[in-house]
Amino acid sequence: MQKLLVLILTVSGFASSVSSQTLSDRQQAEEVIQTYFDGWATGDTTKVGRAMHRTCHLKNFRDGKFIDLNRTQYLSGFKLRQRPNGLITRIVSMDITAGIGAAKTEIVTERDTFTDYFNLMKIDQQWFIVDKIATRIPRLTSPDLSEPVKETNITRLAKAQINKAAEMKIDSLFASYNSFTPGVAVAIVKEGKVIFKKGYGMANLNDNIPITTQTVFDIASVSKQFTAFAIYLLENEGKISLEDEVKKYIPELPAYASTVKIKHLLAHTSGLRDYGALTSIAGYYITDITTTAQLLKMMNKQRGLIFTPGTTYKYCNAGYVLLTEIVQRTTGKTFAAYTNEKMFTPLGMTNTLFCDDYQLVIKNKAESYEKIKDKYYHRPSLSTTPGPSGLLTTVEDLAKWALNFEKPVVGNKKLVDRFNEVSYLDNGHKVFVRMDEGDSIFYAKGQFVTNYRGVKRIGHGGHTAGFRTFLGRFPDQRLSIIHLSNDEHNEDLGGRYDIADYYIKESFLQKKTITSTEPTTTRNTTTKSTQNFSIQLTEFAGTYFSDELDTRYYFEVINNQLVMKHIRLDDIVLQRKGENSFTGSGPNTFFFEINFTRNTSGNVIGFDISNWGVTNLKFVKQN
């Protein structure tokens, strides 16, 4: 379990890393339809036009007359507008066969349901809508919402009953938390108001301090959206451009084979090696103290990239370390000071700060715990690397942040709309993460964007030490769920999605089994190989050094097995997979692969090591 705690900031698994690199035809077709939905919702003809082939025709009946519009005529009918409240878009069905497809979709507004049938084709390696037929069905007439409704004693009583029922429902989800367990704080924002907030369980088991809505939690990777928003504020001030090369601000970084831009850092498309994966190989423990300065020194020595920047998605905390450094060097202020001045103070988030010193005393801060064999153990977080993680806050303060997306106090509506949009690869495709129960998950800036049972959801989860956190927003339903826990096993309760089901169940399609928005690392469970190999294990024995990590490994043959040793780690018995290839993992290291390299004479001269966040990092044999 100690290894899994490094997932504080490492949400992409080595075994699943390739799954996000290539979209299937179905996924590409879904992406085109989603682009159409996005453009239709706001009147953005660029997006609608991008989804449609230039020969596309649109056919329907209007006032009893058959209408046939070409693409240009159809686009001319759009005007820019705000996304309608309560808008629901969904793909009802789709069939794809050998480069052609058909889809039935629905767009539901407060007044009408639009049903479209699309024909799709893959043309020049890109999917387009090539034909559309549509119908429009008015919904039942709604009351005139422009007339204010006077609240009577009856309506007040009804509201009180609804609120009590909601509290009982949420209480039931967290009934296992009590004065002998860690717990969770929950806040719910609906239609511009905080409609629920409550704490369950204990913030500190040693001192019997209960969790309240003012308890401070380390929210782990939920921090990323704040880091990304700070970058957007700087861009809005004209101080940076998202197209800027990162080396413009951090010139000591290596000369990579391809240009890494700020936008790549934001979208996890930089190709940088993740520092959690690097520190695992370098012999760090999860309980080691790490600082931004230490990580920058390590990152400055990394010469290789995992992939060409802007070509695919790979979750990378290192990028968000560099984003904080860009903020600091651009403003001349610490990242904590800048975000406090520009974001937290204007929003009245008085119990929120980016922690850049783990020794800082924080009033009302929760401790985190893990239960092992019926006993709770303290799980401290000693990282001092604000940006990818490190934001300390409360559910009350996060409610103010969620409300800022509806009525911006920090930033403006245009900035917020851009911030919430899905990011794009350099080839113009959306940044695709993976499929989850039939739904495509995309990445924006510090946020995942997907449809949860047919409803748009924007959010992020977090995990560091024993903290489990979540902020999820359903913008069309004006619902935000804030869920902060100091219990390592909190996700077993599944409360965050049950809350959504309770409040907006009428908007959902048939319920699916939901998995975490953050993929986890898959641990190797293979058994010892019985295959016979011609090369003797003794050829691999020796000392190997990496100048990129400034660390050494020693290999010995013990009991006819190759054992990998490090001065700080437990010995790792390697599993042989080929003549020169091995795999392994240890209590403080992620699953990894090793391939030994040879010179033209056939002598072993080093090895390349790869794990979920590092590819082919080189070690050189010294003896």
N, C-alpha and C positions, 0 to 999 in steps of 0.2 A: 504493500500500500504506500510505502514511502516514496517509491518511484512515481506513483500516480499523482502525488502531490505536486510534482513538477509541472503538471498540466495546468497549474495556475494560469499559466500563460501559454500553454502549448496545446492547441486544440486540434492539430491535424496529425493523424497516425501515419507511421511509416508504411504500414501495410495497405492503407487506403489512399496513399498519396497520388497514385496514378489515376484514381477514379474520376478526378475532376478535370483531367487534362484534355479529354476528348468528349465532346457532346455527341450523343446519338442523333440520328435523323429526327426521331420523335422529340427529343429535347430541343433541337434547333427550331423545329416547327412550333413548339410551345413558346419558345422565346420570341418568335416573330409575332405570334398572336398576342403575347403579353405586351410587346411594343405597341401593337395596335390599340390594346386596351388603354395603355398609359397615355397615348396621344389623343384618343377619343375623349378621355376623362377631362382633359385640360384644353382641348381644342388645338393641340400642337400638331400642325400639319407636317412638320418635319418627321415626327415619329410615325404618324399614320402613313405618310408617303413612303417612309423607309420600309414599312411592312408590306407594301403593295407593289406588285410588278407594274411597270409602266403601261402594260396592255390590259390591266385589270378593269373589269366592268362591274358595276353595282346595280342590282336589279331588285325592285320591290314594287308594291302598290301604294300609291298616295292618292287619297280622296277617290278611291275606286279606279284610278288610272294606272296602267302599267308604266313604270319609269325605268329607263336604262341610262345610267350615267357612266361616262368614262372616268378615269382616275382624276384628271384635272378638274372636271366638273364636280366630282364628289368632294375633293379637297377644298374647293372654293366655298363650300357651305359651312366650313368651320370658322369659329372665332375663338380667340384665347379667352379662357375663363378659369375660375377657381374650380377645383375638383368638387363635384356635388356631394353634399352630406349624405351618408348612408348608401353611397354607390357600391354595388356588388358586381364584380366581373368574374366569370368562371368559364372554363372549358368543360362542357357537359360530356362530350365524347370526341374521340379522335381515332382515325385509322390511317396508318402509314404503310405503303407498299412500294418498294423500289423507286424512290424518288418522287412519288406522288402521294397525296393525302387528302383527306376530307375531315372537317371538324364542325361540330355544332357548338355554338357558344351562346352565352346569355349576358346581357348587361342590364342590371336591374337598378332603376332609379326610384325616387319617391313616387313618381307618377306613372312610369311606364316600364314594361319589360320588353327589351329588344332581343329577338332571337335571330342569330345570323348563322348561315351555313356557308363555310369557306371551302373552296377548292384550293389546294396548295401544290406547288411544284418546286423541285430543287433545280435551279437554273444557274449554271456556272458556279457550282459548289455552294450556292446560297439559296435558302428557302424563301419563298414569297407567297403571299396571297394572290392568286391569279384570277379568282372569280368569287363573287359574293352575292347571295340572295338573302333578303332580310324581311322580317315582319315586326310590327310594333303593336303591342297589346296594352291598352291602358290598365293601370291597377285600380283598385277600389279608391273612390274619392276620399282624400284625407281631409280632416278638419282644417279650417283656416288658421294656420299657425301664426299669422300676423296679429291675431287678436290675443291680447294678454289674458291668461287664465287666472282668475282670482282664487287664491287658496282659501278654502273653507276649513272648518273644523273636521269635516268628513275627509277632505283630501289630505289634511295633515295627519289624521289618524291612519289613513291608508298608507301614506309614506312611512310612518313609524312602524307599521306592521311589516311592510316590505323590507325595511332596514333591519328589523329584528330577525326576519326570516333569513336574510343574507348573512347576518352575524352567526346565526345558528349553523348555517351551512358551512361557513369558513371555520367556525369552531370545531365542527366535526372532522374537518380535514386534518387538523393539527391537535386532535384530542390526545395523542400519545405524548405530547410535550407537557412537562410539569415542573415542579420545583427541584426535581432530581435529574433533569436532562437539559442539554442545550435546547435551542429552539429556533424561532423565526419571528421576524417582524414583517407585517403585510400592510400595504397601502393600495387603495384602488381609486383611480381618478376616472370619473365618467361625466361627459358633457360639461367639461370645464370646472368641475368641483371635485374635491376629495370627499368621497361618499363613504369610505371605510378606512380605518387604520387601527391596528391592534398588535400587541406583542404576545408571544407565547413562549414558555420555557424560560431558561436562565441565560443571562449574558456572562455570568461568572459563577462557576460551580463552587469554587473555593470560598468565595465571600458571600454566596447566596444573594446575588444581585439579579433581579429579574430583567427580562427584555421588555423594553417599552418602545414606543414609536420614535423616541429620541435616542435610542441606543445607536452607537456608531459602529459600522461594519466596514471591513475591507471588502470592496465590491469586485476585486479581481479584474477580469477582462471586460466587465461592463464599463470600466474606466476608459476604454479605447475611444468611445464615442465623444467623450469630453476632449481628449487629445486631438482627435480629428476636427472637432468644432473649433478649437483654438487655432488650428491651421487655416480653417475657412475664414475666421475673423481676420487673420493677418492678410489673407488674400483679398478680402473685402476692403481692407485699408490700403491696398496697393503695395504692400511691403514684400510680398512674394507672389510667385505664380505657381500653380500646380504643375505646370510644364517645366519648371526649373529643374536642372540637374542637381542632385543632392550634394555633389562635390562642390557646388558653388558656395554652399554654406559650411560644409565640413570637408575642407580640401585635403585633410590628412587621410581620408579614406583611400583604399587602393584604386589603381586604375583598372577598373573592371573591363572585361571584353566588350560589354555593351553598356549604354547609358542607363543609369537608374534615376528616375524622376520622382518628385514628391508624390505625384498621383499614384505611382506604383507602390510606394510605402503605404499609402492610405488604403489601398485595395488588396493588399497582400499579393501583389503580382510582381514584386521586386526581384525575386530569385535569390535573395540573400539567405545565407545560412542562419537558422534560428539559434539564438544564444542559449536557450534551454538544451538544445541538442548538442551544442558545442561544449557547454559546461559539463554535461553528462560524460562526454568522451574525455574531457580534461581532468576528470577525477573529483569534481565538486560534489558535495552532499547537498541535499535539499535544505538542510539546516545551516548551511554556510551563509555568512553575510555577503551580499553582493550589492555593489553600488553602480550607478551609471558610469562613473569614471572607469571602473574595472572593466565593464562590458565594452565600453568604447575602445579601450586598449586592445581587447581581444578581437573586436570586429574590424579594427584598423589593420589587423594582420591577416585577415581572410582574403585570399586572392581569388578564390573560386566562387562561381555562382551555381545555383542548382539548375536554373534554366534561364533563357533569354528574358530579360525584363519585359513585362507587358504581354506575354504570350500565354500565360496560364495562371491559375490560382494556387497558392500554397500559404497557409496560415503562418505568419512570421512575426513574432514579438520584436525581433531586432529592428524591424522597420519603425515600430512605434517608439523605440528608444531614440532613433535618429530624428523622429519628428519632434520630440521634446527638445532635443539639442538644437534643432533649427529655430524653434520658438525662442530659446534662451539666447542664441547668438544674434537673432534678428532684433530682439527687444532690449537686450542688455539686462534682463531681469531673470530671476530663477523661474522655472516653469510653474512652481507652486505660487509664486507671487503674481505672475501674469494671469493665471487662471483665476486666482482669487479676486484680482482687480477687475478683470474684464467679464467674468462669468458669474462667480459665486456671490460676490457682494451685490451686484445689480439685481440678482434674483432673490436676495434675502436668504441664501443658503448658508446660514451662520454656523452650521455644524459640519461643514464640508471643507476638505483640503486635500491636495496631493501631498502625500507624506514622502519627504526626501531624506528622512532620518528615522530609522526604525526605533531609536532610543527615545524619541519624542513622547512625552506623556500626553495622552489624549483622554480628556474627560468622557466618561460614559462609554468607553470602547469595549466591545465584546471580545472575549477570548474565544478561540475555536477549538473544537474537540472531535475526536474520533473514538468510537466504541469498539473495543476489541475484547472478545470473550467476557462480555457483561461488565467491563470496566471502561470508564472514560479516560482518555489520555489527551493531554494538552498538545495542540499542534500550532506552534508559533510560526509566524511569518517574519523572516529577518531580511527580506529583500528591501532595498532602498533604491528602486528603479521606477520612479513615477513615469507614467506614459502608457505602457502596455497594461499596467496594473497600478495599484498603489493609491487609488482614490478612497478616502475614508469619508463616509457619509451616513445619513439616516434615511428612513423611508419618507419622513416628512419633507426633507430637503429634495429627495428625488421626485416627489410629487410636484414640486415647483419646477423642476427641470422638465418633467413630462408636459406640464402646462405651457412651457415656453414654445413647444412645437405647435401649439394651437394659436396662441397669441404671443408672438415673440416680443420679449423685452430685451434679450440679448440677441443681436443679429436682427434680421428683418425677414419678411415672408419669402422674398426671392431667395435669400441665402438658405433658409430652412428647407425650401422646396428642392433646391439643388443638392443640399446635404442629404436629403432622404432618398434621392434617386439612386438606382443601382449603378455601380461603377462599370466601366467598359474596358475591355482589353484593347490593345493597340490596333487590332483588326476590326474594331467596331462591334464585336460581340459582347454581350453582357458577361460580367464576371460570375461564372457558374461555379458553385461549390459542390453540390451533389444533389441526388434525388432523395427525397424522404417520403416514403409511403405514397409515391406517385406525384408528389409536388416538387417542383424545382426550387432549390434554395440558391439565392444570389447574394453577393456581398455589395454593400454600399460603402460607407465610411465609418468603421467602428460599429457597424450594425449588419445583421443578416436580414434579408428581405425575402418573404415567401408568402404563399397562401396557406393558411391553416384552416383546413376543411372548407375551402372556398372563400375564405376571408383574408384580406391582406394583413400581414403582420410584419412589424419592424421591431427588431429587438436583439438582445445579446445576453448570453449567460456568462457566468464567471466561476472560477474555482481556484482558490489558493489556500494552502494549509488545509484547515477544515472548513473554510468559508464556502458556501454555495449560494450564488446570487443570480438574480434575473430581473431584467426590466424589459417588458414586452408591451408594445403599443399596437392597437388596432385602430388606425386613424379614421377609417370610414365610419366606425361605430363610436368614435371618440372615447375609447376605453384604453386605460393604461393599467398594467398590473405590476406592482413592485413587490419583490419577494426576496428578503435578505435573511440568510440563515448562518448560524455558526456550528452547524451539525454536518459533519462529513457525509452522513447518510441521508440527508434531507430529501434528495431527489427520489428516493424510494417511495415517498409519500405522494408524489405527482400532483401536489396541490396547485401549482401555477396554472395548469391547463384546466383543472376542474373549476377553478374560479372563472376562467374565460367561458367555459361551458355554461356556467350558471347565469352569467350576466348577458351574454349575447347568443344564446343557443338558437334563437329564431333565425339567425343569419347563417348558421352553419349547414354544410352538407352532411351526409352520413358520417358518423364519427369514425376516425381512423386511429390506429395505434401510433402514438407520437413518440419519437425518440429525441434525444438531446440535439440542440442546434449546433453543438460542438462535437465533432468526431473525436473519438478517443484512440489512444495508442493500443494496438493489438500486441499482446505479449506472445512470444514464441512458445509453443507447447510441443514442438517436435521432439521425438526421442532420438537417442543415439543411433547414428547410421551404422548399418552392418555391411555396407558396401566395401569391397576391397579396392585399395588404391595403390598405384605403383610407386608414388613418391613417399619417402619416409618422413615422418613427422619431425625428425631431428633437423631436417633442412630448414625448418622455420624457426628453430630456437635462436635466441639472441635478443639484443636490445634494439629498440626502434624509437626514433625521436621525430616529433612534429614541431617545426619552428613556428607554425601558425598557431599552435596551442601552447608551445613551450612546455611540453609534457612528454614523458617516456613510458613505454610499456616493455615488459620483459616476458619472453615466451620460453617456457620449459616443457619438456616432455615428462609427464609424471604418470606412472601406471598406464603407459601406452595411450595417453591422452594429451593433447596440446592444451596447456594451461596459460592463460593470459594474466599477467600480474601488473599491478600499479602500486606505488608506494602508499596511496591513500585508500585503495579499494580492496574489497574481498577478492580473492582469486576467482577467476572465471574459467570454467572448463568449457572449451569450445566444441561445437558440433561440426563435424566435417561434412561439407556439401559437394565438394568437388576436389580435383587434384590440388588446387591452390586456393580453394574458397572454404570459408567457415562462417558460422553464425554463433551468436552468444548473447547473454544478458546477465545482469547481476542485480543485487539488492539496490544498488544506487545507479545503475545504468540501464538505459532503454535497450530493447532488442536492436542488434546491429548485425551488419554483414561485413566480412573482411575478405579481400582478394589480394593475395600476395603477388608481387610483381618480380620479374626477373630481367637480367640483362641478356645481351646476345649470346653470352657464354652459358646461359642457363642457371646462373646463380641468383638466389633470392637477394633482392636489393631493397625491398621495402614492402609496404602494403597500403591499399586504399581502404578506408572505412566509411560506411554509410549507415545512417539511421533515418528516422522519420523527417529530420530537419537538416541533414547534412548529406551531401553526395560526394563520394570519392575524395575525402580529405586524406592527404598523403602523409605517411610516416616513412622515414628513411632508416634503413638498417645501419647500425653503428658498429656492430661486431657480431 
